[in-house]
Amino acid sequence: MSVGKKNGLQLPELLPRADMQPVVKLPTEASYEPPPIYPNLPDVTIVVEYARAPSGLKHVRFVNSFQTFDLLFATNNQQTDVFNNTGDKVTTLPTNKIPKRWQRIIDKERLLKILETQLDMRLKPIRITLREGDKLHKEGEKLHFTIEPSDKRKGLNALTLFNLAGNGELQFLYPITEYGNPLYVRYFPYIPPRIEVTPPFGGDDLIAVLCEKPATGLHSLLKKTQPNIPNPNRILFHLSNNRCQVGQYAFFSGK
């Protein structure tokens, strides 16, 4: 599920990176496919070292290594290592420049930025903990998370859970109606089904969304588009007319 390791592990962290918690309060749209009502969605700033990026990448802005960047792509003869802005290696790509592989990583970083910046930041963070703690999690290891709202009195107990792997693959985790998962969580802290560490390895981000009402449209969207990340406008649309907390938890895995 995740990605490689950095030069020294960073602590798993609850994102947004400023330790603030987004609460979704967006205008309601009548149509299923909303127009681009969020025109200022951020681009991802990237640095490419020792090679050229594949052509046709979307939502990117190229900068040099002396500027602030979101992702760094460093190529050698064997592979391209991808690092985030804190120096963590989040994934490794083969040297053949397949645009789709680069774009998935960029789309993941862009979605994380959007969840940080496009929502109303008011509530305290969702409390997400990992029993196995701060380390590089190995293939086959079982991970046990707990999820809890910042304030149980807010009534945010309709859970959506998905993972963004280091290579940009989206994995929808909860609720899976075929398994009888309830739309509402009755008791907190909630312990979701354990997650087994499997390829792709690297830097994962677990995304938890707690809402007043079940985000069933978002569930259908994520199930339909995985392993690809859908257009962020569509994610924001399916969280409109609802009150939601969004939490992110970064962790690392490898063989």
C-alpha positions, 0 to 999 in steps of 0.5 A: 500500500505505501512507499519507500522511506526517507533519509531518517523517518519523519513522525507520522503526522496528522495533516493538514500540515499546520495541525488545523482541521478542515471542516467542509461547508460548501455551496450546494450545486444542483447538477451531479457534475458541477461547473468549476466553482473552485477556480483557484485549486492549487498547482503542484510545484515540482523539481526535476533533477538529472532528467526531463519530466514527461510531456503533458503533465497537468496541474504542475509548476516547474521550479528549481531546487532553490525555491519552495517545492512540493515534490522532487523527482531525482533520476539516476540510471536505474530509477527516479526517486520522488521526495516530498518537501520535508525530504521523505522518499515517497515512491520510486519510479522506473526510469522510463517516463510514463506520464500516467505514473508521474501524474498520479503522484502529482494528483495525490499531492494536489488533493492533499493540498486542496484538503488543506487549503480549500476548506473552512478550518475551524474544528480541532483535528480528528484524532488518528492514532496508529498502534504500531507507532512511528517506524517503517512498516514492513510488508505483511505487517498489520496496522491498527488505526483508531479514529475519533472526532475532535468533539463528539458533541458535533454529531459527525459520525458518518465515516468515509475512509480511503488511502492514498499510496505513495505512487498515487493509487487511491484505495477505498477502504470504508464503508464497503456495503458489500461487507455490511459496513454501517454508514454511521459509527456508533462508538468512538474511538473507532477501530477500522478493519486492520490494514495489511502492508502490501505493495506499492510501498512508500509514503501513504496518507490515510484520509478520514472524513467524518460527516453529519450525513453519509457521503454516499455520492463520494463513496460511489465516486471513489469506488468507481475511479480507484486506483485513480484519484478523481477530479478534486472538484467532484470530491468537493461537490460530494462534500457540499451541503454537509458538515464534515471533518477531514483528517490525514495521517502520513505513514511509511512502508517498505519491504 
